[in-house]
Amino acid sequence: MLKKCLFPVAGYGTRFLPATKAMPKEMLPILDKPLIQYGVEEAADAGLSNICFVTGRGKRAIEDHFDVSFELESSIAGTGKEEALQGIRGLIDQCSFSYTRQRQMLGLGHAILTGKRIVGDEPFGVILADDLCLTSEDEQGVMGQMAALYEQYGCSIVAIEEVPADQVHRYGVIAGEPITKDLLKVTDMVEKPEPEHAPSNLAIIGRYILTPDIFDILQGIPAGRNGEVQITDALLQQAQQGKVLAYKFRGRRIDCGSVEGFVEATNYCFQRMG
């Protein structure tokens, strides 16, 4: 049973400078809630209440957000403003939070490997907060959808969506054999291919469920492009053993790692409020 979810949050957020010079990009708000809280809520709703952060220097605001603020809470106690904290208070009560630091930025694979000390020897989810995934109120979140599949199949799972051919160079891209309409058995996986070399237009987005043998694979693979440890290289090894599924999730994903996507997410969430 899945209980842990890993959040790699050590990146510098350079596309949002100067806003991220002294503030983690994960704390940038979509309306009145920081981006990272949307991801933690998605994990908690899926039953993954043990939240594990791989952080870096300058990320203390994330730890403070998922903690009690006695001065603030006492100053607004008994006022209408107290209601604004109900959501985060509920998360703090529901979840446990662990932190470890990634001392060098050496890719997503390295960040996940850094999380081994707090994840341990058990399967776990991974959420990249930059990918904001939204579903309707009566629909499970994306991590919840994937957790249900893990209960059935018991292997690593990546979330995928179709992207235009001229954007495949921005993603890990898979090829696979259909199991159901929305589920494929992965047969190939390429990191950021040029369009003419892409095995499909099915791009991996920032939701994973990984089995613990991924750590041994990550420790053994050489660094790839830009000296980074690529999670796709490790997943490809698992896929060659028939142990990776790709899932076309239900819901809308918005890339908040860019200013354009961040504005799109803000506008979309504002419209949903109405």
C-alpha positions as CSV (number, residue, x, y, z in Angstrom):
1,M,0.0,0.0,0.0
2,L,1.3,3.4,-1.0
3,K,1.9,5.8,2.0
4,K,4.8,8.1,0.9
5,C,5.0,10.8,-1.7
6,L,8.3,12.5,-2.7
7,F,8.5,16.1,-3.7
8,P,11.7,17.2,-5.4
9,V,11.8,21.0,-4.6
10,A,15.5,21.9,-4.6
11,G,15.5,23.8,-8.0
12,Y,16.4,27.4,-8.2
13,G,13.3,28.6,-10.2
14,T,15.4,30.8,-12.5
15,R,12.6,31.3,-15.0
16,F,10.8,33.4,-12.3
17,L,13.7,35.6,-11.3
18,P,13.8,38.0,-9.5
19,A,10.7,36.8,-7.7
20,T,12.5,33.6,-6.7
21,K,15.7,35.2,-5.6
22,A,14.6,34.9,-1.9
23,M,11.4,32.8,-2.2
24,P,11.0,29.2,-3.4
25,K,9.2,29.0,-6.7
26,E,7.0,26.3,-5.1
27,M,5.6,29.0,-2.8
28,L,4.4,31.2,-5.6
29,P,0.6,31.4,-5.2
30,I,-2.1,30.3,-7.6
31,L,-4.8,32.6,-6.3
32,D,-4.5,32.4,-2.5
33,K,-2.6,29.0,-2.1
34,P,1.0,28.2,-2.9
35,L,1.7,25.8,-5.7
36,I,3.3,23.2,-3.5
37,Q,0.1,23.0,-1.4
38,Y,-1.9,21.9,-4.4
39,G,0.5,19.0,-4.9
40,V,0.5,18.0,-1.2
41,E,-3.4,18.0,-1.2
42,E,-3.4,15.7,-4.3
43,A,-1.0,13.3,-2.5
44,A,-3.0,13.4,0.7
45,D,-6.3,12.8,-1.1
46,A,-4.7,9.7,-2.7
47,G,-3.8,8.3,0.8
48,L,-0.1,9.3,0.6
49,S,0.0,11.1,3.9
50,N,3.8,10.7,4.5
51,I,5.2,13.7,2.6
52,C,8.9,13.7,1.8
53,F,10.6,16.8,0.5
54,V,14.0,16.9,-1.2
55,T,14.9,20.5,-0.6
56,G,17.9,22.8,-1.0
57,R,19.3,26.1,0.3
58,G,16.8,28.9,0.6
59,K,13.7,26.6,0.9
60,R,12.9,27.0,4.5
61,A,9.6,28.7,3.6
62,I,8.3,25.4,2.5
63,E,9.0,23.8,6.0
64,D,7.4,26.9,7.7
65,H,4.3,26.6,5.5
66,F,3.6,23.0,6.6
67,D,4.0,23.9,10.3
68,V,2.1,25.7,13.0
69,S,2.6,29.5,13.1
70,F,1.7,30.3,16.7
71,E,2.1,34.1,16.4
72,L,0.0,34.4,13.3
73,E,-2.7,32.0,14.5
74,S,-3.0,33.7,17.9
75,S,-3.3,37.1,16.3
76,I,-6.2,36.1,14.1
77,A,-7.9,33.7,16.5
78,G,-11.6,34.4,16.8
79,T,-11.7,36.5,13.6
80,G,-13.0,35.8,10.1
81,K,-9.5,35.5,8.9
82,E,-9.1,32.2,10.8
83,E,-11.1,30.4,8.2
84,A,-8.4,31.0,5.6
85,L,-6.1,28.6,7.5
86,Q,-8.5,25.7,7.7
87,G,-7.1,24.0,4.6
88,I,-3.5,24.1,5.6
89,R,-4.3,23.2,9.2
90,G,-6.1,20.1,7.9
91,L,-3.1,19.0,5.9
92,I,-0.8,19.5,8.9
93,D,-3.0,17.4,11.0
94,Q,-3.5,14.7,8.3
95,C,0.1,14.4,7.1
96,S,3.7,13.9,8.4
97,F,6.5,15.8,6.8
98,S,10.1,14.8,6.3
99,Y,13.0,16.8,4.7
100,T,16.4,16.1,3.2
101,R,18.7,18.3,1.2
102,Q,20.0,17.9,-2.3
103,R,23.4,19.5,-2.2
104,Q,23.9,19.6,-5.9
105,M,21.4,20.0,-8.7
106,L,22.2,16.9,-10.8
107,G,18.8,16.1,-12.3
108,L,15.5,14.6,-11.3
109,G,17.0,11.1,-11.0
110,H,19.6,12.4,-8.5
111,A,16.9,14.2,-6.6
112,I,14.9,11.0,-6.3
113,L,18.0,9.1,-5.3
114,T,18.6,11.7,-2.6
115,G,15.2,11.0,-1.2
116,K,16.1,7.3,-0.6
117,R,17.0,8.1,3.0
118,I,13.5,9.3,3.9
119,V,11.5,7.1,1.5
120,G,13.2,3.8,2.5
121,D,12.5,0.4,1.0
122,E,8.9,0.8,-0.2
123,P,7.0,2.0,-3.2
124,F,6.3,5.7,-3.4
125,G,4.7,8.5,-5.4
126,V,6.6,11.4,-6.9
127,I,4.9,14.8,-7.6
128,L,6.6,17.6,-9.5
129,A,4.7,20.7,-8.2
130,D,5.4,22.6,-11.4
131,D,2.9,20.4,-13.1
132,L,-0.4,21.5,-11.7
133,C,-3.0,18.8,-12.3
134,L,-6.6,19.7,-11.8
135,T,-9.7,17.4,-11.9
136,S,-13.4,18.0,-11.3
137,E,-14.8,17.9,-7.8
138,D,-16.3,14.4,-8.4
139,E,-13.1,13.0,-9.9
140,Q,-10.1,11.5,-8.2
141,G,-6.9,13.5,-8.4
142,V,-4.2,12.2,-10.8
143,M,-2.1,10.6,-8.0
144,G,-5.3,8.9,-6.7
145,Q,-6.0,7.5,-10.2
146,M,-2.4,6.2,-10.4
147,A,-2.5,4.7,-6.9
148,A,-5.6,2.7,-7.8
149,L,-3.7,1.3,-10.8
150,Y,-0.7,0.5,-8.6
151,E,-3.0,-1.5,-6.3
152,Q,-3.9,-3.6,-9.4
153,Y,-0.6,-3.9,-11.2
154,G,2.1,-3.4,-8.5
155,C,4.8,-1.9,-10.8
156,S,6.2,1.6,-11.6
157,I,3.7,3.9,-13.4
158,V,4.3,7.2,-15.2
159,A,1.6,9.7,-16.1
160,I,1.5,10.7,-19.8
161,E,-0.4,13.0,-22.1
162,E,-0.3,13.7,-25.9
163,V,1.7,16.8,-26.8
164,P,2.3,18.5,-30.2
165,A,5.2,17.0,-32.1
166,D,7.1,20.3,-31.9
167,Q,7.1,20.1,-28.1
168,V,8.4,16.5,-27.6
169,H,11.9,17.8,-27.2
170,R,10.9,19.2,-23.8
171,Y,9.8,15.9,-22.3
172,G,10.6,12.3,-21.7
173,V,8.6,10.4,-24.4
174,I,7.4,6.8,-24.3
175,A,6.4,4.1,-26.7
176,G,4.2,1.3,-25.5
177,E,1.8,-1.6,-26.1
178,P,-1.9,-0.8,-25.2
179,I,-3.4,-2.7,-22.2
180,T,-6.6,-0.7,-22.0
181,K,-7.7,2.6,-23.7
182,D,-5.8,4.7,-21.2
183,L,-3.0,2.3,-20.1
184,L,0.1,1.1,-21.9
185,K,3.0,-1.2,-21.2
186,V,6.1,0.8,-21.8
187,T,8.5,-0.6,-24.4
188,D,10.8,2.4,-25.0
189,M,11.5,5.8,-23.4
190,V,13.6,8.6,-24.7
191,E,14.6,11.8,-22.8
192,K,13.9,15.0,-24.7
193,P,14.1,13.6,-28.3
194,E,14.1,15.7,-31.4
195,P,10.8,15.3,-33.2
196,E,12.2,13.1,-35.9
197,H,13.6,10.7,-33.4
198,A,10.7,10.6,-30.9
199,P,9.0,7.2,-30.5
200,S,5.6,8.9,-30.1
201,N,4.0,12.1,-28.9
202,L,3.2,10.6,-25.5
203,A,5.0,12.8,-23.0
204,I,5.7,12.0,-19.3
205,I,4.4,14.6,-17.0
206,G,5.3,15.2,-13.3
207,R,3.5,12.3,-11.7
208,Y,5.2,8.9,-11.0
209,I,4.7,5.9,-8.8
210,L,8.0,4.1,-8.4
211,T,9.0,0.7,-6.9
212,P,12.0,0.8,-4.5
213,D,14.3,-1.1,-6.9
214,I,14.5,2.2,-8.8
215,F,17.1,3.4,-6.2
216,D,19.6,0.6,-7.1
217,I,19.2,1.3,-10.8
218,L,19.7,5.1,-10.2
219,Q,22.9,4.3,-8.3
220,G,24.2,2.2,-11.1
221,I,23.5,4.3,-14.2
222,P,26.0,6.8,-15.6
223,A,25.2,10.5,-15.8
224,G,23.4,11.5,-19.0
225,R,22.9,14.9,-20.7
226,N,24.5,17.8,-18.9
227,G,26.0,15.5,-16.3
228,E,22.6,14.8,-14.8
229,V,21.1,11.5,-13.6
230,Q,18.0,11.0,-15.7
231,I,15.0,9.2,-14.2
232,T,14.0,8.2,-17.7
233,D,17.3,6.1,-18.0
234,A,16.4,4.2,-14.8
235,L,12.8,3.7,-15.9
236,L,13.9,2.4,-19.2
237,Q,15.8,-0.4,-17.4
238,Q,12.6,-1.2,-15.5
239,A,10.6,-1.1,-18.7
240,Q,12.9,-3.5,-20.5
241,Q,12.0,-6.0,-17.7
242,G,8.3,-5.3,-18.4
243,K,7.8,-3.4,-15.2
244,V,6.6,0.1,-16.2
245,L,3.1,1.3,-17.2
246,A,2.1,4.6,-18.7
247,Y,-1.2,6.1,-17.9
248,K,-3.3,8.7,-19.8
249,F,-4.7,10.4,-16.8
250,R,-8.1,12.1,-16.5
251,G,-7.9,15.8,-15.7
252,R,-6.1,19.0,-16.9
253,R,-2.4,19.6,-16.5
254,I,-0.9,23.1,-16.6
255,D,2.9,23.6,-16.7
256,C,3.5,26.2,-14.0
257,G,7.2,26.1,-14.6
258,S,6.9,28.9,-17.1
259,V,5.5,32.4,-16.6
260,E,2.9,31.8,-19.3
261,G,1.8,28.5,-17.7
262,F,1.6,30.2,-14.3
263,V,-0.6,32.9,-15.6
264,E,-2.8,30.3,-17.4
265,A,-3.2,28.3,-14.2
266,T,-4.1,31.5,-12.2
267,N,-6.7,32.5,-14.8
268,Y,-8.1,28.9,-15.0
269,C,-8.4,28.6,-11.2
270,F,-10.0,32.0,-10.9
271,Q,-12.6,31.0,-13.5
272,R,-13.3,27.8,-11.7
273,M,-14.1,29.8,-8.5
274,G,-17.0,31.4,-10.3
